[in-house]
Amino acid sequence: WEHRKPLILYASQSDFQQTNIFQFQISEGTAGITERIRDRIVLFFPSAYPEFEHTLTHELVHAFQIDIMRQGALSQGSNPFAFRPPLWFMEGMAEYLTTGEIDPLTAMWLRDGSLSGYLTTIDELSRVGDIRVYRFGQALWYYIGTKYGDEKIGEIMQKAPLVGVPAAIEEVLGIGMDELSDDWL
């Protein structure tokens, strides 16, 4: 990192939700926020330390992702805020890099999604903004990491801001998004 990242830590979820530092309402399900423009991490301290450690690590991954995207764009003379990857890309990667595996919660979502028919293709996952981007995105990054190697995730992260997610995946993995989606499903 080129500079320190401010970390704003609230004592409780209630304090976090009542903050006035954002122009939007924070939902109950939000445990932390990494701001791209202000370059800071905001979260609360829950009653359980493992939950806090997970959220802090997840948000730190986002801070690294933002730095990588910004650095890549600036090196090409591009707008560092122009690249807007799909949520599964960012949230799924943060979950995978935080846990390093498929945790029981994500395993449950995968089983239920598979049995109930809502396990989506990558293309469909790119158009949703609910919990699936975390769970299915994590599973997708786990699949990529175990099949192609975790170093490929870093390569995709570095290339994506320059060429876009589909082209980065094709360049790094040698297969298109549709084929990756079919293989993963």
Salt bridges, closest charged atoms under 4 A:
GLU35 OE2 - ARG38 NH1 3.46
GLU35 OE1 - ARG40 NE 2.12
ASP39 OD2 - HIS3 NE2 2.59
ASP39 OD2 - LYS5 NZ 3.00
ASP39 OD2 - ARG70 NH1 3.62
ASP67 OD1 - LYS5 NZ 2.85
ASP67 OD1 - ARG70 NH1 3.31
GLU91 OE1 - HIS58 NE2 2.80
GLU91 OE1 - HIS62 NE2 2.87
GLU95 OE2 - HIS54 NE2 3.03
GLU95 OE2 - HIS58 ND1 2.80
GLU95 OE1 - ARG135 NH1 3.31
ASP123 OD2 - ARG127 NH1 2.77
ASP130 OD2 - ARG132 NH2 2.83
GLU155 OE1 - LYS152 NZ 3.83
GLU171 OE1 - LYS159 NZ 3.43
